[in-house]
Amino acid sequence: MKGKMVKIDASIVPPTHQSTELLMGCKKNYVTQIIEGHRNPGGVESRRGQEIHHTMSLYLSHCARKGVAMDLSAFDEFSKGAGAVASKILVGVRDSYEVDFAALFATELRMSLDEDFHPTDLSAELDGTCEDSGEDAGYVGTLDGLNLYRSEGKIVIDDFKSHPRPYNPSDPDKSMQGKEYSLFCFTHFPWANEVKFRLIFVRFRKLVREVVYTRDEVPALIESVRSMRSRQKAIHEEYIAGKEIAATGNDGCVYCPLLSNRECPILQDNPNAQGEPSEWLSSSLVYSAYAKVNTARMKAHVQGTGKPIILRDYNQKCYSFGPVESESSVFPLFRKTESGIAMDAQGNPDMPIVSLLLDYAHATPDDTKWMGNLLISSTKLNSYLGTKARAMLDQAVTDTADKVTKATLKVSKPLDSIPEEPEEEGDSWDEDGEEF
């Protein structure tokens, strides 16, 4: 039987969850945790994810019952029930997240589809919205917050994330959850023509990433999630057939029990198993310092000699460090003159780009939604406004600005003390509570 593929009953393959795709990045990790049942203990991270989701569920439900968009006193009370780490993280979203209480349908809503993408195993909240197929579930997920706008044919899903590095739900390697959850909504609510899937990063103020799907994309959504399901079934078939299951180093290694107990089959080659995280940071500091010095001396050499530095490898491939000319386009707000800016016949500033946009907005009023995304970067604007003579203008412009939160992972300046996270006893690893 070893090495021979076998056809398995789909009912013995557990339904796909939002974490399934990440686990399947390494088939050995998936087999170890899902098929053989050697779950990686969740610890602080698992408990933290569960507490954050539970706190936000309580808060959303409270605001809906009270009919308010925010209630900071209640938020603080609910946060106190969370662990110390989760409570600190939730401070980021406290003052900025608003609940659409009139549209909120449910929180922590479990939704399921069978193998043919029909709703099944309906929860009480979904009773009457669609027909239950009664078949085994092939796809299961828990929606943190579901908002319904029936008159507009739209649905908004809010999913709370505590990741320190935000990402876009439309990124190819991060899109499966949004696709699967949107498909849940299209199949459970036949009237919906559009689903917006939003990631709310609770560590930060107003940091939201979203993707929108329409009903005509349902066939493509089905194919995407079906493909994931097929890959999952194939792993079970290979395991039952006795085939050797390969290991692959990837982002899921941090959750893998084989790495924590040093039993990973590719331990020596897996970069995630080489050294401690503090050693990775040390290497980064060394390489960064060397790169700065090395780049500076190469620039000085090219500037002094006027010649690029050339490297030719053994395969005769050539690399060069030197000036590279490039051209980019800029779009001036005003038409520049020697003494200032040009004026039109009415004495108004000549603003060519703005005029074109205004003409288009008047001619095609149904195609202006994208114009709200056109922005002026603060970097260049602040360089001209930051003077005493323009202080009033500077303040007036600042008052019109929209604050945009960005978060990147980077090496910080030396700290006075090491940030501490309280030790907590974690429950067993939980797919829906984990921070995938």
Stockholm file with secondary structure:
# STOCKHOLM 1.0

chainA/1-436         MKGKMVKIDASIVPPTHQSTELLMGCKKNYVTQIIEGHRNPGGVESRRGQEIHHTMSLYLSHCARKGVAMDLSAFDEFSKGAGAVASKILVGVRDSYEVDFAALFATELRMSLDEDFHPTDLSAELDGTCEDSGEDAGYVGTLDGLNLYRSEGKIVIDDFKSHPRPYNPSDPDKSMQGKEYSLFCFTHFPWANEVKFRLIFVRFRKLVREVVYTRDEVPALIESVRSMRSRQKAIHEEYIAGKEIAATGNDGCVYCPLLSNRECPILQDNPNAQGEPSEWLSSSLVYSAYAKVNTARMKAHVQGTGKPIILRDYNQKCYSFGPVESESSVFPLFRKTESGIAMDAQGNPDMPIVSLLLDYAHATPDDTKWMGNLLISSTKLNSYLGTKARAMLDQAVTDTADKVTKATLKVSKPLDSIPEEPEEEGDSWDEDGEEF
#=GR chainA/1-436 SS CTTCCCCCCGGGSCCBCTTHHHHTTSHHHHIIIIISCCCCCCHHHHHHHHHHHHHHHHHHHHHHHHTCSCCHHHHHHHHHTSCHHHHHHHHHHHTTCCCCTTTEEEEEEEEEEETTSCBCSCCGGGBTTBCCCCSCEEEEEEEEEEEEEGGGTEEEEEEEECCSSCCCTTSTTTCHHHHHHHHHHHHHCTTCCEEEEEEEETTSTTCEEEEEEEGGGHHHHHHHHHHHHHHHHHHHHHHHTTCCCCCCCSGGGGGCHHHHTTCCTTTTTCGGGSSCHHHHHHHHHHHHHHHHHHHHHHHHHHHHHSCCEEEECTTCCEEEESCCCCCCCCCCSSCBCSSSBCBCTTSCBCCHHHHHHHHHHHHCTTSCGGGGGCCCCHHHHHHHHCSGGGHHHHHHHHHHCCCCCCCCCCCCCCCSSCCCCCCCCCCSCCTTTSCC
#=GC SS_cons         CTTCCCCCCGGGSCCBCTTHHHHTTSHHHHIIIIISCCCCCCHHHHHHHHHHHHHHHHHHHHHHHHTCSCCHHHHHHHHHTSCHHHHHHHHHHHTTCCCCTTTEEEEEEEEEEETTSCBCSCCGGGBTTBCCCCSCEEEEEEEEEEEEEGGGTEEEEEEEECCSSCCCTTSTTTCHHHHHHHHHHHHHCTTCCEEEEEEEETTSTTCEEEEEEEGGGHHHHHHHHHHHHHHHHHHHHHHHTTCCCCCCCSGGGGGCHHHHTTCCTTTTTCGGGSSCHHHHHHHHHHHHHHHHHHHHHHHHHHHHHSCCEEEECTTCCEEEESCCCCCCCCCCSSCBCSSSBCBCTTSCBCCHHHHHHHHHHHHCTTSCGGGGGCCCCHHHHHHHHCSGGGHHHHHHHHHHCCCCCCCCCCCCCCCSSCCCCCCCCCCSCCTTTSCC
//
